[in-house]
Amino acid sequence: MDIVLELFDTFLFDPIYATLLPAHSPTPKANATYSSLREQPTGFQPVGWQYAPASDYISFKPSHYAYESRLPRDDWLRQFITLYLITWVFGLLVYLVFATLSYVFVFDKATFNHPKYLKNQVRLEINQTMWSLPIMAIFTAPCFLLEVRGYSKLYDTTADGPGLWYNIMQFPFFIAFTDYFIYWIHRGLHHPSVYKKLHKPHHKWIMPTPYASHAFHPMDGFAQSIPYHVFPFVFPLQKYASVLLFVFINFWTIMIHDGEYYADNPIINGAACHTMHHLYFNFNYGQFTTLWDRMGGSYRKPNDELFRKELKMCQSEWKKQSKEMEKIVQEVEGKDDRSYLPEEPKKVR
């Protein structure tokens, strides 16, 4: 994350901090030195901060603004504030861009006619996300701060890490590690003692759209992200791989909510498996694979009709799904307080 921090500091935050929290006026002598070295900002460092590139591969030479704030780049409070804003705003942008692309080009709009699709669902999903992300960033930013300040096992060059072989193996290792722990965290969130308080907001969406991917209670979202943050403190992880995996995780989360069921695969926990989770609650807790669901007895094979276009949107199949879902909702939640579109007919008692 120090690479991302350096990038944002150079092109965005240095001028902001220099304007809002300017450094104390230097002495005339220092000022003269500064004036003569304005085009070479590393020559003047009134705040005692010295520029050191976050990476040997890519670096961003700081402008004079980097030396004009009383809060230098290496101040922990400044780093925390900046990382918080990056986590919140950058996370929101990734969500809005990729979820919108998925919604426009992938999501099957016929889902709007499903009897368990909610009134104003897209707006509700986005509202939930907009509320959740800034709060979740409060708990995420300290993890990134510890990385930036050198407490993790993130490394830059191959010479700094375990070797060339690890540059490749770190990706499946990271997926396997996080897949295991997210399974148990997700399953734990379905325990009756915590489900209604934390996880129920995400299960409001029975037939989710891509915008439902990040529409959860902030502590629910952070809890399921803990394995991602723990990994680089326990195992080595290359810096650029860390950033790439962070983007991939967000992208994957959107993909498994996009309603297009390409992965008819017994191993990959794709959109079809996750749709079964939203429909029937107590199955398919995995994030990337079905391995731990199979071993934990919680795997449910996606319905065959999901992969057949002529049956996927069949009214009779929808009724079957709805009937089973209603039974499970009574067991898990009691009263169903969702407001569906179209209106469900009132039951005659």
HULIN-V992852 format. One record per run of one state. SS is the DSSP state (A for helix, B for strand, O for the rest). FROM is the first residue (numbers start at 1). TO is the last residue. If there is no record, write none. Layout:
BEGIN
ss-><SS | SS>
from-><FROM | FROM>
to-><TO | TO>
END
This chain:
BEGIN
ss-><O | A | O | B | O | A | O | A | O | A | O | B | O | A | O | A | O | B | O | A | O | B | O | A | O | A | O | A | O | A | O | A | O | B | A | O | B | O | A | O | B | O | A | O | A | O | A | O | A | O | B | O>
from-><1 | 2 | 21 | 22 | 23 | 28 | 37 | 41 | 44 | 64 | 68 | 69 | 70 | 76 | 106 | 109 | 114 | 118 | 119 | 121 | 149 | 154 | 156 | 158 | 161 | 164 | 190 | 192 | 205 | 210 | 215 | 218 | 235 | 237 | 239 | 256 | 268 | 269 | 271 | 281 | 289 | 290 | 291 | 297 | 304 | 308 | 309 | 313 | 315 | 333 | 340 | 341>
to-><1 | 20 | 21 | 22 | 27 | 36 | 40 | 43 | 63 | 67 | 68 | 69 | 75 | 105 | 108 | 113 | 117 | 118 | 120 | 148 | 153 | 155 | 157 | 160 | 163 | 189 | 191 | 204 | 209 | 214 | 217 | 234 | 236 | 238 | 255 | 267 | 268 | 270 | 280 | 288 | 289 | 290 | 296 | 303 | 307 | 308 | 312 | 314 | 332 | 339 | 340 | 349>
END
